[in-house]
Amino acid sequence: MQSGSSVSATMLDISLKGSKLCFASEGAPGVGETLRIKFCLPNSDYQLDLLANVTGVWKTRNAWNCGAEFKDDSPDDDKPFLAQQKQISQYIMERQRELARMGINAGTEA
């Protein structure tokens, strides 16, 4: 990828530490590159804007995947990174509760 270029990707997984991204074509970033990842979590209008270091790249059938570790680039007196991690944490907890309810309901039905 060229510095400053913009490429669309699908986020396959997210955690507080980072994410797994899928690129539909050639042009996936290389290990060690820094990405600016902009996205909205489902059911939210709040746009997250995070920097991430690429930690791994691998090819599947028709796509390139990469693992990216979020990094804090905010000055000490301004903590947007922590606010964004809070948004991710809330999303993950809501999703885990939803999955647990589905598992409980599926396990109790005859």
Secondary structure, DSSP 8 states (H G I E B T S, - for coil): --TT-----EEEEE-SSEEEEEESSS----TT-EEEEEEE-TT---EEEEEEEEEEEEE-SS-EEEEEEEE--S-TT--HHHHHHHHHHHHHHHHHHHHHHHHHHHHH--
